[in-house]
Amino acid sequence: MYLCDKDLRSLLEDLNFTTGDTDEPFSPDDQIQPASIDLRLDRVFWSQLRRKKIDLRTAKLMEVEPHRHWRKRILGLNEGIRLKPGEMLLGRTFEKFTIPPGHAGKLEGRSSFSRLGLAIHCSGDFINPGYGGHMPLQLTNRS
């Protein structure tokens, strides 16, 4: 069952929405929708150092030092990032939050972005009770 905006507002203290930017705090009036909460894209991204074939037969795919295959980039306030067709970036939600006990979350991309060819995928789109942090995102240009 999804919660309505009234129920979401009653959980705000337990959801503990925070951002690392005091100029851009979580705004319940702008971000809470009738049955969802809009999350924003952070300025932190990871791009692949080199693209290569993936062998799914490998049992420990990327388990050993996965960060060595990615370059972290933190954008400035007015800086953009270009995602060429077919490219993928890792990102995260701007908001950190906690899912309170007895509740779960579901993360979905926005249809307005998908119509532009931007696929926003969350491998772990189901968010378990007790989770806390930024949610990781995979962004792919499908145009």
C-alpha positions in Angstrom: 0.0 0.0 0.0 1.3 3.5 -0.8 0.9 6.3 1.7 -1.0 9.5 0.9 0.6 12.9 1.3 -1.0 13.4 4.8 0.5 10.1 6.0 3.9 11.0 4.4 3.9 14.3 6.2 3.2 12.6 9.5 6.4 10.5 9.0 8.7 13.4 8.1 10.6 13.3 11.4 11.2 9.6 11.1 12.2 9.9 7.4 14.9 12.3 8.5 15.5 14.0 5.1 18.8 15.9 5.0 21.0 17.4 2.3 24.6 18.5 2.4 23.6 21.9 1.2 21.9 24.3 3.6 20.9 26.5 0.6 18.9 23.6 -0.8 17.1 21.9 2.1 14.4 19.3 1.7 11.1 21.2 1.1 7.9 19.2 2.0 5.7 21.8 0.3 7.5 21.4 -3.0 8.6 17.7 -2.9 5.6 15.8 -1.3 3.1 14.8 -4.0 -0.3 13.1 -3.5 1.2 9.7 -2.9 5.0 10.1 -3.3 8.0 12.2 -2.5 10.1 13.8 -5.3 13.8 13.3 -4.7 16.5 15.3 -6.5 19.7 14.3 -8.3 22.9 15.1 -6.4 26.0 16.7 -7.9 28.1 13.6 -7.2 28.7 11.2 -10.1 30.9 8.3 -10.9 31.9 7.6 -14.5 33.6 4.4 -15.9 37.3 4.7 -16.4 37.1 2.5 -19.4 34.3 0.5 -21.0 34.8 -3.1 -21.4 32.9 -6.4 -22.0 31.3 -7.9 -18.9 31.7 -11.6 -18.3 28.7 -12.7 -16.2 30.3 -16.1 -15.6 32.7 -14.4 -13.2 31.5 -15.1 -9.7 33.1 -12.1 -8.1 32.2 -9.4 -10.7 33.5 -6.0 -9.4 33.6 -7.3 -5.8 37.3 -6.5 -5.4 37.9 -2.8 -5.2 34.9 -1.7 -7.4 35.9 2.0 -7.0 39.1 1.5 -9.0 36.9 1.1 -12.1 35.1 4.4 -11.5 36.1 8.1 -11.3 34.3 10.2 -8.8 33.3 13.7 -9.9 31.6 16.4 -7.7 30.1 19.2 -9.8 30.2 22.8 -8.8 26.9 24.8 -8.3 26.5 25.9 -11.9 28.5 23.1 -13.5 26.8 20.5 -15.8 27.7 17.0 -16.9 27.3 15.6 -20.4 26.0 12.1 -20.9 26.5 10.9 -24.5 24.1 8.4 -26.2 24.8 4.9 -24.9 26.8 6.2 -21.9 26.1 5.5 -18.3 26.9 7.4 -15.1 26.4 6.4 -11.5 24.7 9.1 -9.4 22.8 9.3 -6.2 19.8 11.2 -4.7 20.5 14.6 -3.3 18.6 13.8 -0.2 19.7 11.4 2.5 16.9 9.8 4.3 15.9 6.9 6.5 13.1 4.4 6.0 11.4 3.9 9.4 10.6 0.5 10.9 7.3 -0.9 9.6 7.6 0.9 6.2 9.3 0.3 2.9 10.1 2.6 0.0 10.1 2.3 -3.8 12.2 4.4 -6.1 11.2 5.1 -9.7 12.4 7.3 -12.5 10.4 10.2 -13.8 8.5 9.8 -17.1 9.4 13.3 -18.1 13.1 12.3 -18.2 12.4 9.0 -19.9 10.7 10.9 -22.8 14.0 12.6 -23.3 15.8 9.3 -23.6 17.3 9.4 -20.1 16.8 6.1 -18.2 17.1 6.4 -14.5 17.5 3.0 -13.0 17.8 1.9 -9.4 19.0 -1.7 -9.2 17.7 -1.7 -5.6 14.5 0.1 -6.2 12.8 -1.5 -3.2 14.1 0.2 0.0 13.9 -2.0 3.1 12.9 -0.7 6.6 15.8 0.7 8.4 17.8 1.8 5.3 19.5 5.1 5.7 21.6 7.2 3.2 21.6 8.4 -0.4 20.0 6.0 -2.9 22.3 5.1 -5.7 21.1 5.6 -9.3 22.3 4.5 -12.7 21.7 7.1 -15.5 21.9 6.0 -19.1 21.3 8.1 -22.2 19.1 5.9 -24.5 18.6 8.7 -27.1 
